[in-house]
Each structure stands twice: as structure tokens, then as C-alpha cells.
Amino acid sequence: MKKRFIRAAAIMLVIIMLVAPLSSCASGKKMLTLKVDGKTYSISVNLYELMLSAMKGTLAAYGYTKNGYTPSQNTFWDIMDTYDGR
């Protein structure tokens, strides 16, 4: 009985730890709102910053550079990129 309780408590703790950050990102100031077919979809500033930091971590993990700057430097994010390959 004690092992089942510990296992159930551990599973509940994992679920809470996975859901809590996402629920906090969903609240806050809205950055983008889209209305389609009578439904409203929105992205909060917190969720956008979470996605941007995940992208920054992925780029840094693969060693990506642009003009000699790495994603961990602020100058990297100030560069305007072109989509025509130049």
C-alpha cells in the first residue's frame, strides 16, 4: 500500500511539474490575437519568450553562428537576416 501511494504521489508531482510552466506561460499580456471562424486564438508574451529561449538554446547547442556572433551574444539577435540567401 505504501509503495502504491509513493508511486501515485510521484506521478502526480511529475504531472504538476510539467503542467505548471505551461499554464503560467498562457497567462499574462497578450502579444498576438487571431480570430478565425468565430474562434479566438492568442499567444501571450510569456509563451513567445519561452519559445524564443528554446530556439536560442537549440541554435547554441548546434554551434550556429551568424557574422561571427553566437546565439548567446545579444548582437546575434540584432542582425537582420535575409531570406534570399545573401
Sequence and secondary structure as in RCSB ss.txt:
>XXXX:A:sequence
MKKRFIRAAAIMLVIIMLVAPLSSCASGKKMLTLKVDGKTYSISVNLYELMLSAMKGTLAAYGYTKNGYTPSQNT
FWDIMDTYDGR
>XXXX:A:secstr
 HHHHHHHHHHHHHHHHHHHHHHHHHSSSEEEEEEETTEEEEEEHHHHHHHHHHHHHHHHHTT  BTTB TTSGG
GGG    SS  
